[in-house]
Amino acid sequence: MTKMNLLEAVNSALDTAMEVDNRVICLGEDIGQFGGVFRATSRLQEKYGKQRCFNTPITEQGIVGFSIGLAAQGSVPIAEIQFADYIFPAFDQIVNEAAKFRYRSGDQFDCGGLTIRAPYGGGISGGLYHSQSPEAYFCHTPGLKVVIPSTAYQAKGLLLSAIRDPDPVIFFEPKAIYRAEIGDVPTEDYEIPLGVAEIISEGTDITILGWGAQMRQINRAVAIAKKDGISCEVIDLRSLLPWDIETVTNSVNKTGRLIVTHEAPRTGGFSGEIAATIQENCFLALESPIMRVTGLDTPFPLIFEKEYLPDYTKVYEAIKKSVSF
């Protein structure tokens, strides 16, 4: 074990994957000698050469399209989109090509070795073009997997699983906690299974569910609620597509209450899918309406970022409202 922040854990996962499999290739804007805007690929070009870690032109559609071709011919490409906000020019390539490649050929060919990494979310005063949380767009697309870590330990284990998964994976990294989230991370190779949520703490009164940087807000809110005598069960979803319905269902059947929180806007956010599914599965167990604590239905603001983001105070207020319903 060694102490790493989340960004270092991502770098360690990439290094590990490239070391054990010479088919693994990293590509993206300024990721070579420069190491990318956040330095996630630092030292990889120096270690593995320019043919396995290289810069691309500034064209997200080209990055993903070229990566699909690499994956289709047997390589294992890891494409970096500099900010998740800029993934949209590649939306057609991801949704209409990568996600459907296996299905449209009757499993005769695929691009399952493809992983697309992207820093996402707010918290860095990035304004409307560097702060969005676009996970729900891709969760609507069969053929993809969507993964979001919240700790350094998760970041390495989940990224290694994503790289080796037989389906294309969108791997969103919460950039607000790139250097703020520090934990013990094994130096050796390990994987965390996709599609499996983690129960962070057990409780009896209410279930709180989130992912990514929002887990820090949840933990702060739960610590305050504990002083009020409220027992919270905290679940980190980790994978959104597929998501761990069984773990969340079992928890809500026990507690009778659920709060889901994410940074993305409320309308069409993935919390709505979770709320609908849990209502179907746990209707007779519910003691209060399922609540959502989310970003606002506006473009992401710059000077009003604090008001926009669902912080621990908003989560705490939702906890109090739910248990007193």
Buried (B, 14 or more C-beta within 10 A) or exposed (E): EEEBBBBBBBBBBBBBBBEEBEBBBBBBBBBBBEBBBBBBBBEBBEEBEEEBBBBBEEEBBBBBBBBBBBBBEEBBBBBBBBBBBBBBBBBEBBBEBBBBBBEBEEEEEBBBBBBBBBBBBBBEEBBEEBBBBBBBBBBEBEBBBBBBBBBBBBBBBBBBBBBBBEBBBBBBBBBBBBEEBBBEBBEEBBBBEBBBBBBBBEBEBBBBBBBBBBBBBBBBBBEBBEEEEBBBBBBBBBBBBEBBBEBBBBBBBBBBBBBBBBBBBBEEBBBBBBBEBBBEBBEEBBEBEBBBBBBBEEEBBBEEBEEBBBBBEBBBEBBBEBBEE
